[in-house]
Amino acid sequence: MSEYFSNIKNGAVTIATGMGITLKHFFNAIHRKGDAGVAEKDYFSQVDGLCTLQYPREAIPTPKIGRYRLYNDINDCIGCGQCVRACPISCITMETIKTLPEDFAECGKTSDGQQKKFWIPVFDIDVAKCMTCGICTTVCPTECLVHTEVSDFSEFDRSNFLYHFGNLSRDEAEEKKRKAAEAAAKAAAEKKAAAERGAPAAKPAPAAKPAPAGNPEENGGE
């Protein structure tokens, strides 16, 4: 019987304590008007009474080390494809076209001076699928793929979550593919011609050996 009344007492004390905290915040909020002035340096030391932020004028600050929306600096991307292979949910799509030697200057170099050897007409990231694991940014050799501080982004159309970072238009990509195919065909023809020129002459067929003379006794001769 004593345990029964003890449980009732504990329940009443718990409810009263919770209501006391709620009323404290409520009355403090009466004296707080306008924007709260949320800032990263004092966000966790806000005075009591802050119940609702006035979005979008106010937003919870995001830490600089947070992993949020992906961004690819295509000028530093070398088209290695490591991020595509590492992504556990396949939210990154990439297409590359091999750069011809005469186009190296046009294709350019990375910020650290590395010559880029691939055009990248398609580098798409479906941020609606991205789970911000950070694996792709870890394996990127040029550190061109990064998570930004943008954590709050919404769209009415889901297709707008597909972010495009390619460095060629569709027409430019078709032209680069045509030139690459022609160069590959020319190289294959030259290789075949060189192989034919360097092939040794065909050896003449060996002369037929004369049949051995038969034994007169075996042939029935005298």
VENTA-V811663 format. One record per backbone hydrogen bond with DSSP energy under -1.0 kcal/mol. NH is the residue of the N-H (numbers start at 0). CO is the residue of the C=O. Records with the same first field share a line. If there is no record, write none. Layout:
NH = CO / CO
This chain:
4 = 0
5 = 1
6 = 2
7 = 3
8 = 4
9 = 5
10 = 6
11 = 7
12 = 8
13 = 9
14 = 10
15 = 11
16 = 12
17 = 13
18 = 14
19 = 15
20 = 16
21 = 17
22 = 18
23 = 19
24 = 20
25 = 21
26 = 22
27 = 23
28 = 24
31 = 28
42 = 38
44 = 41
45 = 42
54 = 52
57 = 53
65 = 62
68 = 149
70 = 145
72 = 143
73 = 71
75 = 72
84 = 80
85 = 81
86 = 82
92 = 123
94 = 121
96 = 118
98 = 116
102 = 99
103 = 100
106 = 102
107 = 103
109 = 113
112 = 109
115 = 107
118 = 96
121 = 94
123 = 92
124 = 162
125 = 90
126 = 124 / 160
128 = 125
129 = 125
137 = 133
138 = 134
145 = 70
147 = 68
159 = 156
160 = 157
161 = 158
162 = 124
164 = 122
166 = 119
172 = 168
173 = 169
174 = 170
175 = 171
176 = 172
177 = 173
178 = 174
179 = 175
180 = 176
181 = 177
182 = 178
183 = 179
184 = 180
185 = 181
186 = 182
187 = 183
188 = 184
189 = 185
190 = 186
191 = 187
192 = 188
193 = 189
194 = 190
195 = 191
196 = 192
197 = 193
218 = 214
220 = 215
